[in-house]
Amino acid sequence: MAKITKSIEEKIEDWCKKQFKGQKYYTKTEAINPEIEIALNKAPSKQGGSGKNYPDIKCLLFSENGRKIPVMIEVKGKKGDLIKVNAKGEIDNTKKDSDPNYQNIAKYAVNGAIHYANAILNFTDSYKEVVAIGVNGYEESGKTIHEVDVWYISKDNLFVPKHVGSYEDVSFLLEKNTKEFIEKLDTLALTSEELEERKLALEDEIERKLKALNQSLHDEQQIVVNNRVQLVAGLIMAGLGAEGVQPLRIEDLKSIDDKENNDGQVIMSKIRMYLKHKKLPKEKIDMILGILDVVFLNSGLEKPTSGGESKLHTIYADVKRDILPYVTGELHNIDFTGRLFNVMNEWVDVPDGGENDVVLTPRYVTELMAKMCEVNMNSYVWDFATGSAGFLISAMHQMIDDAKQKYAKSPIKFEEKVNQIKMEQLLGIEKLPDVYMLAVLNMILMKDGSTNIIQKDSLTFEGNYEQGENINHPFPANVFLLNPPYSADGKGFVFVEKALGMMTHGGRAAVLIQENAGSGNGLPFTANILRNNTLRASIKMADIFCGKANVQTAIYVFEVNRPHDAENDLVRFIDFSNDGYTRMNRKKSGQSVNLRDTDNAKERYAEVANLVRYGKGADNKNLNYFKDCYTEDYITLNGNDWTYGQHQKIDTIPTEEDFQTVVKEYLSWKVGQVLKGESGLGKK
């Protein structure tokens, strides 16, 4: 029989506490503060149940510039119980299907500490970074072995744990050592490659969870397609909670068959309080509630089923378990509600793909277009067909990244600028009420408050702020990003003419539109646009919508408020048909299957952005992937010669290589004929 090793956890815990030498720390049963305590109570326990989380030791680190960093310490007392990592050396807290691995979380010190850290990041607003420390000890050869492993988790790093180091003790937490320790934390930012890899993984996880939920809504709950987006969006609002607004709990849904107190009424009450807390105008709140009333109060989902539980109760349990953990985290430029919309509507049968006007633009394209327009922290960006606000989210993050660099030495100025960006420098207009609701929710999730998301017809918009301190003052737009409804006049160029006509401060515009709008189908708007704006680039796109819209698209980039000079303004034409991605449209698969980088996609997108901004450069130095797919040419002012194909230059002069190929093929043919003759084949 194997010898059972006795845990010395209590001894190791006492060893840790003694090292604080009178400095304040908090035990299992003590709370650092109410916000952290509530977060630890809200999160699933380390066994995966609804019980509370009790880190063995807790404390706060204080930096010289006012940062407060929570520290969670989990202690174990057996050999081998310090940490569990996967084959890549990453903390092994999730299974292959992205569900939490509670077995590892409960057993290993570091894994448990990181679980507590994630609870704080997911369920508090004040804290963006946490230190997780695993401490383990065991007896060996008459000695006590101590192991201390330290990790740093932050929202800026998209919750990816970064290893700080292995230590002999926890004295680095003492006040005299805090400055040096925090300086080390500040060196642990993800590289741009790691950040993008994590974003893609997060998008894939979200998409797979949404697809599984969509399948359940279809197969088990039999919810009609048109109700699914509103249903999930409403449940997310009810489940988020806010200061003074308790998130909806599963046990709040009693499945009572009562008109005034059924599950639908309970959910709508939570949504109403949530929206009021976000300080949305009354008319916005009333419109959103009117959309959601149909689903939550008049669809029958609020009524108890034969099993005694309402469908709303059952669905909310799924949403709370599988979706809310992603939403309560830091989404970092992920168009969550756009992804929700696309997943929930991918089974809609649209007989005419050209009329499918609500197809939301992928993140890698919205980011590309924002880069083409050189978005920075001083940009004022608007979108006249906002959809789920994907363009505004990409622009916002590029603006914030620029501000972070400019104000690296002044956290206060940086926070002030971020607030200004979110409250004053982004404006979106969406006509469709249900899609508008998604944009509002998306911007709320981005900690924006949806201040300048407007529900109206863009063609009647007068160009002013419609709420806030700047109400009725002109919005000083200098960047315009758009993927318009292609069934509108001029294939959507009617919106472009309208917006550019109001951009008196100049700037840049990038429009994703049907390519043939630039070869005559966008008239008369395309010709009108050239009277006051310069076409800078025309990019023929790959099949970025892959089955969602059967149209060939292009991006047209403009310099605003400068008339096009037909004799002197060269336009950059790029064939981006091969963007490096291989696409599929499998309904049950995630992004990792449906969108794969198989031919240097990231590098190709970076090169296209640079070509639009800087051209091919001296000696074609900016051309790598697009040497044979790039040309510069003049256009007329007629507005009907903007496509790549109309300017593609085909070189008809044979090269020496062409001559060698022809000779080789001829000799091969000739030898073949001789052999046939020798063998008697082909003789009459």
HELIX and SHEET records of a PDB file:
HELIX    1   1 GLU A    9  LYS A   18  1                                  10    
HELIX    2   2 PRO A   34  LYS A   42  1                                   9    
HELIX    3   3 TYR A  102  LYS A  107  1                                   6    
HELIX    4   4 ALA A  109  PHE A  123  1                                  15    
HELIX    5   5 SER A  171  LEU A  173  5                                   3    
HELIX    6   6 GLU A  175  LEU A  185  1                                  11    
HELIX    7   7 SER A  192  ASP A  219  1                                  28    
HELIX    8   8 VAL A  225  LEU A  240  1                                  16    
HELIX    9   9 ILE A  250  ASP A  252  5                                   3    
HELIX   10  10 ASP A  263  HIS A  277  1                                  15    
HELIX   11  11 LYS A  282  LEU A  297  1                                  16    
HELIX   12  12 LYS A  311  ASP A  322  1                                  12    
HELIX   13  13 LEU A  324  VAL A  327  1                                   4    
HELIX   14  14 PHE A  336  ASN A  345  1                                  10    
HELIX   15  15 GLY A  353  GLU A  355  5                                   3    
HELIX   16  16 ARG A  363  MET A  372  1                                  10    
HELIX   17  17 GLY A  390  LYS A  406  1                                  17    
HELIX   18  18 PRO A  411  GLU A  424  1                                  14    
HELIX   19  19 PRO A  433  LEU A  445  1                                  13    
HELIX   20  20 SER A  458  THR A  460  5                                   3    
HELIX   21  21 ASP A  489  GLY A  492  5                                   4    
HELIX   22  22 PHE A  493  GLY A  501  1                                   9    
HELIX   23  23 GLU A  515  SER A  519  5                                   5    
HELIX   24  24 PHE A  525  LEU A  530  1                                   6    
HELIX   25  25 GLN A  591  ASN A  594  1                                   4    
HELIX   26  26 ALA A  601  TYR A  614  1                                  14    
HELIX   27  27 ALA A  618  ASN A  620  5                                   3    
HELIX   28  28 TYR A  644  GLN A  646  5                                   3    
HELIX   29  29 GLU A  656  GLU A  678  1                                  23    
SHEET    1   A 5 ILE A  57  PHE A  62  0                                        
SHEET    2   A 5 LYS A  68  LYS A  76 -1                                        
SHEET    3   A 5 GLU A 129  GLU A 140  1                                        
SHEET    4   A 5 LYS A 143  SER A 154 -1                                        
SHEET    5   A 5 LYS A 162  TYR A 167 -1                                        
SHEET    1   B 9 ILE A 453  GLN A 455  0                                        
SHEET    2   B 9 LEU A 426  GLU A 430  1                                        
SHEET    3   B 9 VAL A 381  ASP A 383  1                                        
SHEET    4   B 9 VAL A 479  LEU A 482  1                                        
SHEET    5   B 9 GLY A 507  GLN A 514  1                                        
SHEET    6   B 9 THR A 553  VAL A 560 -1                                        
SHEET    7   B 9 THR A 534  LYS A 540 -1                                        
SHEET    8   B 9 VAL A 571  ASP A 575  1                                        
SHEET    9   B 9 TYR A 630  ASP A 633 -1                                        
SHEET    1   C 2 TYR A 581  ARG A 583  0                                        
SHEET    2   C 2 LEU A 595  ASP A 597 -1                                        
END                                                                             
